[in-house]
């Protein structure tokens, strides 16, 4: 068994986990931007439709947050499924063919 290959695969999975977490944080950050814009737009401007724009921004914020969480959980499940292939999975595959 090649231990370098196993280490490389484990490190790749660790990078993938960190990238997934970073993506979730990006979704949260963008959602917060829209929330702050929605809450403050009515106070900072004198637009007639200020309340409608405020509601639209808040709805977009909630949608972005929901999409980010859904994406994070889906990718987390895919990463967990990928972890079972680290190690001697080639040996397991060859044994099942016999």
OpenMM code with the backbone's topology and positions (N, CA, C; nanometers):
from openmm import Vec3, app, unit

residues = "UNK UNK UNK UNK UNK UNK UNK UNK UNK UNK UNK UNK UNK UNK UNK UNK UNK UNK UNK UNK UNK UNK UNK UNK UNK UNK UNK UNK UNK UNK UNK UNK UNK UNK UNK UNK UNK UNK UNK UNK UNK UNK UNK UNK UNK UNK UNK UNK UNK UNK UNK UNK UNK UNK UNK UNK UNK UNK UNK UNK UNK UNK UNK UNK UNK UNK UNK UNK UNK UNK UNK UNK UNK UNK UNK UNK UNK UNK UNK UNK UNK UNK UNK UNK UNK UNK UNK UNK UNK UNK UNK UNK UNK UNK UNK UNK UNK UNK".split()
positions = [
    Vec3(0.0847, -0.1170, 0.0000),
    Vec3(0.0000, 0.0000, 0.0000),
    Vec3(0.0900, 0.1244, 0.0000),
    Vec3(0.0578, 0.2205, -0.0855),
    Vec3(0.1376, 0.3423, -0.0980),
    Vec3(0.0887, 0.4461, 0.0025),
    Vec3(0.1686, 0.4703, 0.1060),
    Vec3(0.1272, 0.5632, 0.2118),
    Vec3(0.1244, 0.7074, 0.1627),
    Vec3(0.2072, 0.7418, 0.0609),
    Vec3(0.2047, 0.8769, 0.0059),
    Vec3(0.0704, 0.9062, -0.0587),
    Vec3(0.0161, 0.8072, -0.1269),
    Vec3(-0.1133, 0.8237, -0.1916),
    Vec3(-0.2229, 0.8452, -0.0874),
    Vec3(-0.2169, 0.7704, 0.0212),
    Vec3(-0.3171, 0.7846, 0.1265),
    Vec3(-0.3064, 0.9224, 0.1900),
    Vec3(-0.1854, 0.9682, 0.2192),
    Vec3(-0.1659, 1.0996, 0.2781),
    Vec3(-0.2152, 1.2086, 0.1838),
    Vec3(-0.1840, 1.1959, 0.0567),
    Vec3(-0.2285, 1.2948, -0.0419),
    Vec3(-0.3813, 1.3002, -0.0488),
    Vec3(-0.4441, 1.1844, -0.0448),
    Vec3(-0.5903, 1.1812, -0.0486),
    Vec3(-0.6502, 1.2420, 0.0777),
    Vec3(-0.5922, 1.2139, 0.1918),
    Vec3(-0.6423, 1.2723, 0.3170),
    Vec3(-0.6244, 1.4229, 0.3184),
    Vec3(-0.5106, 1.4705, 0.2685),
    Vec3(-0.4885, 1.6150, 0.2611),
    Vec3(-0.5848, 1.6801, 0.1625),
    Vec3(-0.6131, 1.6116, 0.0532),
    Vec3(-0.7093, 1.6647, -0.0446),
    Vec3(-0.8477, 1.6750, 0.0176),
    Vec3(-0.8856, 1.5765, 0.0968),
    Vec3(-1.0150, 1.5832, 0.1646),
    Vec3(-1.0174, 1.6949, 0.2677),
    Vec3(-0.9071, 1.7153, 0.3373),
    Vec3(-0.9010, 1.8253, 0.4350),
    Vec3(-0.9159, 1.9597, 0.3645),
    Vec3(-0.8500, 1.9759, 0.2487),
    Vec3(-0.8653, 2.1002, 0.1717),
    Vec3(-1.0082, 2.1170, 0.1240),
    Vec3(-1.0713, 2.0084, 0.0868),
    Vec3(-1.2092, 2.0148, 0.0403),
    Vec3(-1.3028, 2.0561, 0.1531),
    Vec3(-1.2797, 2.0039, 0.2720),
    Vec3(-1.3607, 2.0422, 0.3882),
    Vec3(-1.3446, 2.1915, 0.4166),
    Vec3(-1.2209, 2.2396, 0.4135),
    Vec3(-1.1967, 2.3815, 0.4377),
    Vec3(-1.2584, 2.4692, 0.3288),
    Vec3(-1.2530, 2.4239, 0.2051),
    Vec3(-1.3153, 2.4997, 0.0959),
    Vec3(-1.4664, 2.5039, 0.1126),
    Vec3(-1.5241, 2.3936, 0.1587),
    Vec3(-1.6688, 2.3900, 0.1823),
    Vec3(-1.7069, 2.4881, 0.2935),
    Vec3(-1.6290, 2.4927, 0.3996),
    Vec3(-1.6559, 2.5860, 0.5091),
    Vec3(-1.6384, 2.7304, 0.4631),
    Vec3(-1.5375, 2.7542, 0.3814),
    Vec3(-1.5140, 2.8887, 0.3286),
    Vec3(-1.6301, 2.9339, 0.2401),
    Vec3(-1.6833, 2.8428, 0.1627),
    Vec3(-1.7979, 2.8749, 0.0775),
    Vec3(-1.9196, 2.9090, 0.1622),
    Vec3(-1.9427, 2.8335, 0.2695),
    Vec3(-2.0542, 2.8646, 0.3587),
    Vec3(-2.0377, 3.0043, 0.4185),
    Vec3(-1.9167, 3.0360, 0.4630),
    Vec3(-1.8930, 3.1685, 0.5196),
    Vec3(-1.9138, 3.2790, 0.4158),
    Vec3(-1.8808, 3.2515, 0.2914),
    Vec3(-1.9046, 3.3493, 0.1851),
    Vec3(-2.0534, 3.3718, 0.1641),
    Vec3(-2.1311, 3.2645, 0.1680),
    Vec3(-2.2764, 3.2785, 0.1558),
    Vec3(-2.3319, 3.3595, 0.2731),
    Vec3(-2.2827, 3.3312, 0.3931),
    Vec3(-2.3299, 3.4047, 0.5106),
    Vec3(-2.2933, 3.5525, 0.4995),
    Vec3(-2.1699, 3.5810, 0.4560),
    Vec3(-2.1261, 3.7201, 0.4404),
    Vec3(-2.2137, 3.7948, 0.3394),
    Vec3(-2.2398, 3.7327, 0.2247),
    Vec3(-2.3230, 3.7960, 0.1227),
    Vec3(-2.4650, 3.8154, 0.1731),
    Vec3(-2.5151, 3.7176, 0.2459),
    Vec3(-2.6482, 3.7285, 0.3032),
    Vec3(-2.6559, 3.8452, 0.4013),
    Vec3(-2.5521, 3.8609, 0.4814),
    Vec3(-2.5490, 3.9720, 0.5773),
    Vec3(-2.5434, 4.1072, 0.5059),
    Vec3(-2.4693, 4.1141, 0.3939),
    Vec3(-2.4645, 4.2382, 0.3159),
    Vec3(-2.6041, 4.2770, 0.2678),
    Vec3(-2.6766, 4.1786, 0.2154),
    Vec3(-2.8116, 4.2071, 0.1676),
    Vec3(-2.9036, 4.2446, 0.2838),
    Vec3(-2.8862, 4.1802, 0.3986),
    Vec3(-2.9687, 4.2119, 0.5143),
    Vec3(-2.9424, 4.3544, 0.5622),
    Vec3(-2.8172, 4.3922, 0.5705),
    Vec3(-2.7833, 4.5285, 0.6137),
    Vec3(-2.8347, 4.6302, 0.5126),
    Vec3(-2.8196, 4.5994, 0.3845),
    Vec3(-2.8710, 4.6908, 0.2812),
    Vec3(-3.0218, 4.7038, 0.2918),
    Vec3(-3.0889, 4.5917, 0.3154),
    Vec3(-3.2347, 4.5961, 0.3263),
    Vec3(-3.2822, 4.6735, 0.4476),
    Vec3(-3.2163, 4.6553, 0.5591),
    Vec3(-3.2576, 4.7236, 0.6814),
    Vec3(-3.2285, 4.8731, 0.6738),
    Vec3(-3.1200, 4.9116, 0.6095),
    Vec3(-3.0802, 5.0523, 0.6109),
    Vec3(-3.1281, 5.1321, 0.4902),
    Vec3(-3.1752, 5.0686, 0.3844),
    Vec3(-3.2097, 5.1445, 0.2639),
    Vec3(-3.3274, 5.2387, 0.2866),
    Vec3(-3.4208, 5.1987, 0.3656),
    Vec3(-3.5378, 5.2827, 0.3919),
    Vec3(-3.5000, 5.4037, 0.4773),
    Vec3(-3.4006, 5.3868, 0.5641),
    Vec3(-3.3583, 5.4973, 0.6511),
    Vec3(-3.2657, 5.5961, 0.5814),
    Vec3(-3.1912, 5.5495, 0.4822),
    Vec3(-3.0925, 5.6347, 0.4175),
    Vec3(-3.1441, 5.7066, 0.2934),
    Vec3(-3.2536, 5.6609, 0.2375),
    Vec3(-3.3056, 5.7224, 0.1154),
    Vec3(-3.4487, 5.7696, 0.1359),
    Vec3(-3.4946, 5.8489, 0.0420),
    Vec3(-3.6333, 5.8979, 0.0474),
    Vec3(-3.7125, 5.8458, -0.0723),
    Vec3(-3.6843, 5.7247, -0.1127),
    Vec3(-3.7529, 5.6627, -0.2251),
    Vec3(-3.8948, 5.6254, -0.1818),
    Vec3(-3.9910, 5.6446, -0.2721),
    Vec3(-4.1304, 5.6094, -0.2399),
    Vec3(-4.1457, 5.4598, -0.2140),
    Vec3(-4.0739, 5.3796, -0.2889),
    Vec3(-4.0861, 5.2339, -0.2774),
    Vec3(-3.9800, 5.1763, -0.1823),
    Vec3(-3.9354, 5.2554, -0.0878),
    Vec3(-3.8299, 5.2127, 0.0046),
    Vec3(-3.8657, 5.0883, 0.0830),
    Vec3(-3.9877, 5.0789, 0.1291),
    Vec3(-4.0312, 4.9628, 0.2078),
    Vec3(-4.0288, 4.8361, 0.1213),
    Vec3(-4.0714, 4.8472, -0.0043),
    Vec3(-4.0709, 4.7323, -0.0948),
    Vec3(-3.9279, 4.6866, -0.1234),
    Vec3(-3.8397, 4.7803, -0.1491),
    Vec3(-3.6987, 4.7460, -0.1734),
    Vec3(-3.6374, 4.6819, -0.0494),
    Vec3(-3.6730, 4.7338, 0.0677),
    Vec3(-3.6239, 4.6761, 0.1932),
    Vec3(-3.6670, 4.5304, 0.2065),
    Vec3(-3.7918, 4.5024, 0.1791),
    Vec3(-3.8434, 4.3652, 0.1886),
    Vec3(-3.7754, 4.2741, 0.0866),
    Vec3(-3.7542, 4.3247, -0.0348),
    Vec3(-3.6888, 4.2449, -0.1390),
    Vec3(-3.5470, 4.2079, -0.0962),
    Vec3(-3.4724, 4.3044, -0.0432),
    Vec3(-3.3366, 4.2754, 0.0020),
    Vec3(-3.3353, 4.1734, 0.1161),
    Vec3(-3.4280, 4.1839, 0.2071),
    Vec3(-3.4333, 4.0892, 0.3194),
    Vec3(-3.4699, 3.9491, 0.2702),
    Vec3(-3.5615, 3.9408, 0.1743),
    Vec3(-3.5983, 3.8102, 0.1178),
    Vec3(-3.4782, 3.7489, 0.0448),
    Vec3(-3.4062, 3.8303, -0.0316),
    Vec3(-3.2864, 3.7804, -0.0993),
    Vec3(-3.1846, 3.7309, 0.0036),
    Vec3(-3.1715, 3.8025, 0.1135),
    Vec3(-3.0794, 3.7622, 0.2191),
    Vec3(-3.1161, 3.6257, 0.2762),
    Vec3(-3.2425, 3.6049, 0.3031),
    Vec3(-3.2880, 3.4765, 0.3593),
    Vec3(-3.2678, 3.3638, 0.2575),
    Vec3(-3.2971, 3.3916, 0.1306),
    Vec3(-3.2784, 3.2899, 0.0255),
    Vec3(-3.1310, 3.2525, 0.0131),
    Vec3(-3.0426, 3.3518, 0.0122),
    Vec3(-2.8988, 3.3234, 0.0040),
    Vec3(-2.8511, 3.2407, 0.1221),
    Vec3(-2.8991, 3.2722, 0.2399),
    Vec3(-2.8600, 3.1961, 0.3583),
    Vec3(-2.9084, 3.0513, 0.3484),
    Vec3(-3.0314, 3.0323, 0.3033),
    Vec3(-3.0858, 2.8971, 0.2897),
    Vec3(-3.0100, 2.8172, 0.1838),
    Vec3(-2.9793, 2.8794, 0.0712),
    Vec3(-2.9043, 2.8117, -0.0345),
    Vec3(-2.7650, 2.7748, 0.0150),
    Vec3(-2.7006, 2.8666, 0.0879),
    Vec3(-2.5677, 2.8390, 0.1414),
    Vec3(-2.5664, 2.7226, 0.2383),
    Vec3(-2.6631, 2.7181, 0.3275),
    Vec3(-2.6703, 2.6077, 0.4240),
    Vec3(-2.7006, 2.4761, 0.3542),
    Vec3(-2.7936, 2.4794, 0.2586),
    Vec3(-2.8263, 2.3577, 0.1827),
    Vec3(-2.7043, 2.3070, 0.1078),
    Vec3(-2.6334, 2.3977, 0.0413),
    Vec3(-2.5131, 2.3605, -0.0331),
    Vec3(-2.4072, 2.3024, 0.0600),
    Vec3(-2.3875, 2.3649, 0.1756),
    Vec3(-2.2891, 2.3165, 0.2722),
    Vec3(-2.3222, 2.1748, 0.3180),
    Vec3(-2.4473, 2.1515, 0.3536),
    Vec3(-2.4858, 2.0186, 0.4028),
    Vec3(-2.4753, 1.9124, 0.2945),
    Vec3(-2.5118, 1.9482, 0.1723),
    Vec3(-2.5017, 1.8534, 0.0611),
    Vec3(-2.3565, 1.8172, 0.0342),
    Vec3(-2.2685, 1.9169, 0.0315),
    Vec3(-2.1274, 1.8898, 0.0066),
    Vec3(-2.0627, 1.8153, 0.1237),
    Vec3(-2.1073, 1.8447, 0.2450),
    Vec3(-2.0546, 1.7742, 0.3621),
    Vec3(-2.0874, 1.6254, 0.3531),
    Vec3(-2.2066, 1.5944, 0.3066),
    Vec3(-2.2460, 1.4544, 0.2896),
    Vec3(-2.1619, 1.3883, 0.1805),
    Vec3(-2.1387, 1.4601, 0.0692),
    Vec3(-2.0556, 1.4055, -0.0378),
    Vec3(-1.9119, 1.3820, 0.0089),
    Vec3(-1.8601, 1.4717, 0.0890),
    Vec3(-1.7233, 1.4564, 0.1409),
    Vec3(-1.7159, 1.3346, 0.2334),
    Vec3(-1.8171, 1.3188, 0.3176),
    Vec3(-1.8189, 1.2029, 0.4083),
    Vec3(-1.8247, 1.0724, 0.3291),
    Vec3(-1.8997, 1.0714, 0.2194),
    Vec3(-1.9051, 0.9519, 0.1351),
    Vec3(-1.7714, 0.9264, 0.0663),
    Vec3(-1.6977, 1.0311, 0.0362),
    Vec3(-1.5680, 1.0158, -0.0300),
    Vec3(-1.4624, 0.9609, 0.0641),
    Vec3(-1.4776, 0.9842, 0.1927),
    Vec3(-1.3764, 0.9397, 0.2889),
    Vec3(-1.3637, 0.7885, 0.2946),
    Vec3(-1.4673, 0.7176, 0.2608),
    Vec3(-1.4590, 0.5720, 0.2687),
    Vec3(-1.3728, 0.5136, 0.1576),
    Vec3(-1.3352, 0.5951, 0.0601),
    Vec3(-1.2527, 0.5468, -0.0500),
    Vec3(-1.1038, 0.5658, -0.0258),
    Vec3(-1.0677, 0.6220, 0.0874),
    Vec3(-0.9255, 0.6423, 0.1184),
    Vec3(-0.8668, 0.5117, 0.1696),
    Vec3(-0.7484, 0.4834, 0.1266),
    Vec3(-0.6782, 0.3667, 0.1779),
    Vec3(-0.6713, 0.2568, 0.0749),
    Vec3(-0.7074, 0.1387, 0.1168),
    Vec3(-0.6909, 0.0237, 0.0288),
    Vec3(-0.8207, -0.0086, -0.0449),
    Vec3(-0.8870, 0.0931, -0.0971),
    Vec3(-1.0117, 0.0683, -0.1687),
    Vec3(-0.9866, -0.0086, -0.2970),
    Vec3(-0.8673, 0.0057, -0.3567),
    Vec3(-0.8373, -0.0705, -0.4782),
    Vec3(-0.8313, -0.2190, -0.4451),
    Vec3(-0.7759, -0.2515, -0.3294),
    Vec3(-0.7693, -0.3918, -0.2881),
    Vec3(-0.9097, -0.4458, -0.2638),
    Vec3(-0.9961, -0.3657, -0.2024),
    Vec3(-1.1333, -0.4088, -0.1790),
    Vec3(-1.2050, -0.4311, -0.3112),
    Vec3(-1.1801, -0.3456, -0.4085),
    Vec3(-1.2436, -0.3585, -0.5396),
    Vec3(-1.1968, -0.4857, -0.6089),
    Vec3(-1.0660, -0.5119, -0.6026),
    Vec3(-1.0129, -0.6314, -0.6673),
    Vec3(-1.0641, -0.7575, -0.5994),
    Vec3(-1.0769, -0.7556, -0.4661),
    Vec3(-1.1278, -0.8728, -0.3938),
    Vec3(-1.2738, -0.8993, -0.4274),
    Vec3(-1.3525, -0.7948, -0.4514),
    Vec3(-1.4937, -0.8147, -0.4814),
    Vec3(-1.5127, -0.8693, -0.6223),
    Vec3(-1.4157, -0.8506, -0.7115),
    Vec3(-1.4256, -0.8997, -0.8497),
    Vec3(-1.3965, -1.0489, -0.8563),
    Vec3(-1.3311, -1.1027, -0.7554),
    Vec3(-1.2923, -1.2458, -0.7588),
    Vec3(-1.4046, -1.3334, -0.7192),
] * unit.nanometer
topology = app.Topology()
chain = topology.addChain("A")
for resn in residues:
    res = topology.addResidue(resn, chain)
    for name in ("N", "CA", "C"):
        topology.addAtom(name, app.Element.getBySymbol(name[0]), res)
